Amino acid sequence: MAQVQLRSVVKKYGSLEVVHGIDLDIADNEFVVLVGPSGCGKSTTLRMIAGLEAISGGEIAIGERVVNDLPPRHRNISMVFQNYALYPHMTVRENLGFSLKIANRPQSEIDRAVEEAANILSLSDYMDRKPGALSGGQRQRVAMGRAIVRHPEVFLFDEPLSNLDAKLRTQMRTEIKKLHQKVQSTIVYVTHDQVEAMTLADRIVIMRDGHIEQVGTPLEVFENPVNTFVATFIGSPPMNLLPATITNGEVAIENGPSVALPSAFEGKVREGQAVILGFRADNLMPRGHSLPMEGQHAAFDMKVNLSEPLGTETLLFSSLAGREVQAKMLNPRPVSPGETLPFQLDLTRCHLFDAASEASLR
């Protein structure tokens, strides 16, 4: 079994604590993505799992073994880095088989493992090329193949796509997803890109300042963020947030209109409570250019400051109560800056957060 368990794991550099006693259970064959802004502790956590960083407290287990004191080579893990870390003087074939060669494996075993990895990653046509003759995407596939040949219990990916252009990143996300389906191993993947996290993960671990903010499936963290940090970090564009107060049973937007209290929050807020109203661009659309809204919704006019045509939809930047909000227009038409449009807000999809703690009130 290749489950990974972190128990009260701490990392300190001298007196500076950068990972603050985190707990995490990763199941066998699960694809878990650690995501968060730069400096949140995600790469440090991955390196502690790998054994490249010593932990300062707590316990890490891979399978049934506590690995706190084991060096990386004895943890049965393979790591893929963002800079590929290929040997430039070796061919693809030699790069793929190098770890098995230095482990003194029989040549027949090396050949079999290299051929298997090449087939999985469509590298058979490049086996006699050196890294300098490969594209970035091909080099990253070789780096993944070098990890595959060792048949590890756990694959660790440290921002492997950050050096690729946008088109190659999209292609490589597909390759990594296919790889997971083929090799059926546990994968722990680090990225700062929430799109990568949403498209790849079985579960996402969202980190901030050395703490875990939320763990859940991509749909769970998108639809039910536990606080405003998760709400704005997950989802593109980020969730709109507006300060408001519960007044006469409604949500009174600061310096703006009042809207009905979303039914999901009935009995969960009190009169006069300061809150933050959150909603995504997909739930605020111009009338006539939106999805049909059933149940609770609000209507108001807004001036459009900027529009970004995206083909089948247009992203609109508008002003509400003196604050910028983003909305979506389906079946778009040209919109002029300064044009005022009637908008509809789907209240059934809105969120309320406590203004003081920024925690969800759901």
C-alpha positions as CSV (number, residue, x, y, z in Angstrom):
1,M,0.0,0.0,0.0
2,A,1.3,3.5,-0.9
3,Q,-0.7,5.8,1.3
4,V,1.1,8.8,2.7
5,Q,0.4,10.2,6.2
6,L,1.6,13.4,7.7
7,R,1.1,13.8,11.5
8,S,1.7,17.2,13.1
9,V,4.6,17.8,10.7
10,V,6.6,20.9,11.5
11,K,9.5,22.5,9.6
12,K,11.8,25.1,11.1
13,Y,14.8,27.0,9.8
14,G,16.4,28.0,13.0
15,S,13.8,29.9,15.0
16,L,11.6,30.5,11.9
17,E,8.8,28.0,11.6
18,V,7.5,27.7,8.0
19,V,5.3,24.6,8.2
20,H,3.0,24.6,11.3
21,G,2.1,21.1,12.4
22,I,0.1,20.0,9.4
23,D,-1.9,16.7,9.2
24,L,-2.8,15.0,5.9
25,D,-3.8,11.6,4.8
26,I,-3.2,10.6,1.2
27,A,-4.8,7.3,0.0
28,D,-3.3,4.6,-2.1
29,N,-3.4,5.5,-5.8
30,E,-4.8,9.0,-5.0
31,F,-3.7,12.1,-7.0
32,V,-3.3,14.9,-4.5
33,V,-2.3,18.4,-5.5
34,L,-0.7,20.9,-3.0
35,V,-1.6,24.4,-4.2
36,G,-1.0,27.9,-2.8
37,P,0.8,31.1,-3.3
38,S,4.6,31.3,-3.3
39,G,6.0,30.8,0.1
40,C,3.0,28.9,1.5
41,G,5.1,25.8,2.3
42,K,3.9,23.4,-0.4
43,S,7.3,22.7,-1.9
44,T,8.8,22.4,1.5
45,T,6.2,19.8,2.4
46,L,6.9,17.8,-0.7
47,R,10.6,17.9,0.0
48,M,10.0,16.6,3.5
49,I,8.0,13.7,2.1
50,A,10.9,13.0,-0.3
51,G,13.5,13.2,2.5
52,L,15.2,16.1,0.8
53,E,14.4,18.3,3.9
54,A,14.6,17.0,7.4
55,I,11.4,17.5,9.4
56,S,11.6,19.5,12.7
57,G,8.7,17.7,14.3
58,G,5.9,15.2,13.7
59,E,5.8,12.0,11.7
60,I,5.7,11.1,8.0
61,A,4.7,7.6,6.9
62,I,4.8,6.0,3.4
63,G,2.9,2.8,3.3
64,E,3.3,1.1,6.6
65,R,6.7,2.7,7.4
66,V,7.6,5.8,9.3
67,V,10.2,7.4,7.1
68,N,11.4,10.3,9.3
69,D,15.0,9.1,9.4
70,L,15.2,7.3,6.1
71,P,17.2,8.8,3.2
72,P,15.4,9.5,-0.1
73,R,16.8,6.4,-1.8
74,H,15.2,4.1,0.8
75,R,11.7,5.7,0.7
76,N,10.7,4.1,-2.6
77,I,9.6,7.4,-4.1
78,S,10.5,9.1,-7.4
79,M,10.6,12.9,-7.9
80,V,10.0,14.9,-11.0
81,F,11.4,18.5,-10.9
82,Q,10.5,21.6,-12.9
83,N,14.0,21.8,-14.5
84,Y,13.9,18.2,-15.8
85,A,17.4,17.3,-14.3
86,L,18.4,15.2,-17.4
87,Y,21.9,14.3,-18.2
88,P,22.7,16.3,-21.3
89,H,25.5,13.9,-22.6
90,M,23.2,10.8,-22.4
91,T,20.6,9.7,-24.9
92,V,16.9,9.3,-23.9
93,R,17.5,5.6,-23.5
94,E,20.5,6.1,-21.2
95,N,18.7,8.7,-19.2
96,L,15.7,6.5,-18.7
97,G,17.8,3.5,-17.5
98,F,20.4,5.3,-15.5
99,S,18.9,4.8,-12.1
100,L,18.5,1.1,-12.7
101,K,22.1,0.9,-14.0
102,I,23.7,2.4,-10.9
103,A,21.5,0.0,-8.8
104,N,23.3,-2.8,-10.7
105,R,20.0,-4.3,-12.1
106,P,20.4,-6.9,-14.9
107,Q,20.5,-5.4,-18.4
108,S,17.4,-7.4,-19.4
109,E,15.5,-5.8,-16.6
110,I,16.7,-2.3,-17.5
111,D,15.8,-2.8,-21.2
112,R,12.3,-4.1,-20.2
113,A,11.6,-1.2,-17.8
114,V,12.9,1.4,-20.3
115,E,10.8,0.0,-23.1
116,E,7.7,0.0,-20.9
117,A,8.2,3.6,-19.9
118,A,8.9,4.7,-23.5
119,N,5.6,3.1,-24.6
120,I,3.6,4.7,-21.8
121,L,4.9,8.2,-22.6
122,S,5.2,7.8,-26.5
123,L,9.0,8.2,-26.4
124,S,9.9,5.3,-28.6
125,D,10.8,7.5,-31.6
126,Y,13.3,9.6,-29.5
127,M,15.3,7.0,-27.7
128,D,18.6,7.8,-29.4
129,R,18.3,11.6,-29.2
130,K,20.0,13.6,-26.5
131,P,18.0,16.2,-24.4
132,G,19.3,19.1,-26.4
133,A,17.5,17.8,-29.4
134,L,14.1,17.5,-27.6
135,S,11.3,20.0,-27.0
136,G,10.4,21.1,-23.5
137,G,7.4,18.8,-23.5
138,Q,9.5,15.8,-24.7
139,R,12.2,16.5,-22.0
140,Q,9.5,16.5,-19.3
141,R,8.2,13.2,-20.6
142,V,11.7,11.8,-20.3
143,A,11.9,13.1,-16.7
144,M,8.6,11.3,-16.0
145,G,9.8,8.2,-17.7
146,R,13.0,8.1,-15.6
147,A,10.7,8.2,-12.5
148,I,8.4,5.4,-13.9
149,V,11.2,2.8,-14.5
150,R,11.8,2.6,-10.8
151,H,8.2,1.5,-10.1
152,P,8.0,3.7,-7.0
153,E,5.2,3.6,-4.4
154,V,4.8,7.4,-4.7
155,F,5.5,9.9,-7.4
156,L,6.3,13.4,-6.3
157,F,6.0,16.3,-8.8
158,D,7.5,19.7,-7.9
159,E,5.9,22.3,-10.3
160,P,6.9,20.2,-13.4
161,L,5.1,22.4,-16.0
162,S,6.2,25.9,-14.9
163,N,8.9,26.1,-17.6
164,L,6.6,25.3,-20.4
165,D,4.5,27.6,-22.6
166,A,0.7,27.7,-22.2
167,K,-0.1,25.2,-25.0
168,L,2.5,22.7,-23.8
169,R,1.3,23.0,-20.2
170,T,-2.2,22.0,-21.4
171,Q,-0.8,19.0,-23.3
172,M,1.4,17.9,-20.5
173,R,-1.6,18.1,-18.0
174,T,-3.3,15.5,-20.2
175,E,-0.1,13.4,-20.3
176,I,0.2,13.4,-16.5
177,K,-3.5,12.5,-16.1
178,K,-3.0,9.6,-18.5
179,L,0.1,8.5,-16.7
180,H,-1.8,8.3,-13.4
181,Q,-4.5,6.2,-15.0
182,K,-1.8,3.8,-16.5
183,V,0.6,3.4,-13.6
184,Q,-2.0,3.5,-10.7
185,S,0.4,4.9,-8.2
186,T,0.0,7.6,-5.5
187,I,0.9,11.0,-6.8
188,V,1.6,14.1,-4.8
189,Y,1.9,17.2,-7.0
190,V,2.9,20.8,-6.2
191,T,1.8,23.8,-8.2
192,H,0.9,27.5,-7.7
193,D,-1.4,27.2,-10.7
194,Q,-5.0,26.6,-9.5
195,V,-6.1,25.5,-13.1
196,E,-3.5,22.7,-12.9
197,A,-4.8,21.8,-9.5
198,M,-8.5,21.8,-10.6
199,T,-7.9,19.7,-13.7
200,L,-5.5,17.1,-12.3
201,A,-6.4,16.4,-8.7
202,D,-8.6,13.8,-7.0
203,R,-8.3,16.1,-4.0
204,I,-6.7,19.5,-3.6
205,V,-4.8,20.7,-0.5
206,I,-4.9,24.5,-0.3
207,M,-2.1,26.0,1.8
208,R,-1.3,29.4,3.1
209,D,1.6,30.5,5.4
210,G,2.5,27.0,6.3
211,H,-1.1,26.0,7.2
212,I,-3.6,23.8,5.4
213,E,-6.7,25.9,4.7
214,Q,-8.9,23.3,3.1
215,V,-8.8,19.8,1.7
216,G,-11.4,18.5,-0.7
217,T,-12.3,17.5,-4.3
218,P,-12.0,20.2,-6.9
219,L,-15.8,20.6,-6.9
220,E,-16.0,20.8,-3.1
221,V,-13.4,23.5,-2.8
222,F,-14.8,25.5,-5.7
223,E,-18.5,25.3,-4.5
224,N,-17.9,25.4,-0.8
225,P,-14.8,27.4,0.1
226,V,-14.2,27.5,3.8
227,N,-13.0,31.1,3.8
228,T,-12.4,34.1,1.5
229,F,-8.8,33.1,0.8
230,V,-9.9,29.8,-0.7
231,A,-12.8,31.5,-2.5
232,T,-10.5,33.9,-4.3
233,F,-7.6,31.5,-4.8
234,I,-9.7,28.7,-6.4
235,G,-11.6,29.6,-9.6
236,S,-10.8,31.8,-12.5
237,P,-11.7,34.6,-12.4
238,P,-11.6,34.8,-8.6
239,M,-14.8,35.2,-6.6
240,N,-16.2,38.7,-6.3
241,L,-16.3,39.8,-2.7
242,L,-18.4,42.8,-1.4
243,P,-18.7,44.0,2.2
244,A,-22.2,44.0,3.5
245,T,-24.4,44.0,6.6
246,I,-27.5,41.9,7.5
247,T,-30.2,44.6,7.7
248,N,-34.0,43.9,8.0
249,G,-33.4,40.3,7.0
250,E,-31.6,41.2,3.8
251,V,-28.0,41.6,2.7
252,A,-27.3,45.3,2.4
253,I,-24.2,45.8,0.2
254,E,-22.1,48.7,1.6
255,N,-22.9,51.8,-0.4
256,G,-25.0,49.7,-2.7
257,P,-28.3,47.9,-3.1
258,S,-29.8,45.3,-0.8
259,V,-30.5,41.8,-1.9
260,A,-32.5,39.0,-0.4
261,L,-30.8,36.8,2.1
262,P,-29.8,33.6,0.3
263,S,-32.0,30.7,1.6
264,A,-28.9,28.6,2.4
265,F,-28.0,31.1,5.2
266,E,-31.3,31.5,6.9
267,G,-30.8,31.0,10.6
268,K,-27.1,31.3,10.2
269,V,-26.7,35.1,10.4
270,R,-28.0,37.7,12.9
271,E,-29.4,41.2,12.4
272,G,-26.6,43.8,12.1
273,Q,-23.9,41.2,11.5
274,A,-21.1,42.4,9.2
275,V,-20.6,39.9,6.4
276,I,-18.9,39.6,3.0
277,L,-21.1,38.7,0.1
278,G,-19.3,36.4,-2.4
279,F,-20.3,35.4,-5.9
280,R,-18.6,34.1,-9.0
281,A,-18.6,35.7,-12.5
282,D,-20.6,32.8,-13.7
283,N,-23.5,33.7,-11.4
284,L,-23.7,37.4,-12.4
285,M,-24.8,37.9,-16.0
286,P,-26.5,40.5,-18.2
287,R,-30.2,39.9,-18.7
288,G,-30.7,38.1,-22.0
289,H,-27.2,36.8,-22.1
290,S,-27.4,34.4,-19.1
291,L,-28.4,31.0,-18.1
292,P,-32.0,30.7,-16.9
293,M,-32.2,31.5,-13.2
294,E,-34.7,29.6,-11.0
295,G,-35.5,30.6,-7.4
296,Q,-33.8,33.6,-5.8
297,H,-32.1,36.2,-7.9
298,A,-31.5,39.9,-7.7
299,A,-31.5,42.5,-10.5
300,F,-29.7,45.8,-10.9
301,D,-28.0,47.9,-13.5
302,M,-24.2,48.3,-13.8
303,K,-21.8,50.2,-16.0
304,V,-19.3,48.1,-17.9
305,N,-15.8,49.5,-17.6
306,L,-14.0,46.9,-19.7
307,S,-14.8,43.7,-21.7
308,E,-12.6,40.7,-22.6
309,P,-14.1,38.7,-25.5
310,L,-13.3,35.0,-25.0
311,G,-15.1,33.5,-28.0
312,T,-18.3,31.9,-26.8
313,E,-18.4,34.2,-23.8
314,T,-17.2,37.6,-22.7
315,L,-15.8,38.6,-19.4
316,L,-17.2,42.0,-18.2
317,F,-15.5,44.2,-15.6
318,S,-18.2,46.4,-14.0
319,S,-18.7,48.6,-11.0
320,L,-21.1,47.9,-8.1
321,A,-21.1,50.0,-5.0
322,G,-17.8,51.6,-6.0
323,R,-16.0,48.2,-6.3
324,E,-15.0,46.3,-9.4
325,V,-16.9,43.0,-10.0
326,Q,-16.5,40.5,-12.8
327,A,-19.4,39.0,-14.7
328,K,-19.9,36.7,-17.7
329,M,-21.9,37.3,-20.9
330,L,-23.1,34.3,-22.8
331,N,-23.9,34.6,-26.5
332,P,-21.9,37.8,-26.4
333,R,-22.2,41.0,-28.5
334,P,-19.8,43.9,-28.6
335,V,-20.0,46.0,-25.4
336,S,-18.7,49.6,-25.3
337,P,-16.8,51.0,-22.3
338,G,-19.3,53.0,-20.2
339,E,-22.3,51.1,-21.4
340,T,-24.9,50.4,-18.7
341,L,-26.5,46.9,-18.8
342,P,-29.2,45.2,-16.6
343,F,-27.6,42.3,-14.7
344,Q,-29.1,39.4,-12.8
345,L,-27.4,37.7,-9.8
346,D,-28.2,34.1,-8.9
347,L,-28.6,34.3,-5.1
348,T,-28.8,30.5,-4.8
349,R,-25.1,30.4,-5.7
350,C,-24.0,33.2,-3.5
351,H,-21.8,32.9,-0.4
352,L,-21.6,34.7,2.9
353,F,-18.5,35.0,5.0
354,D,-18.1,36.5,8.4
355,A,-16.4,39.9,8.0
356,A,-14.2,39.5,11.1
357,S,-12.9,35.9,10.6
358,E,-13.5,35.7,6.9
359,A,-14.8,32.1,7.5
360,S,-17.8,30.8,5.5
361,L,-21.1,31.1,7.3
362,R,-22.6,28.2,5.3
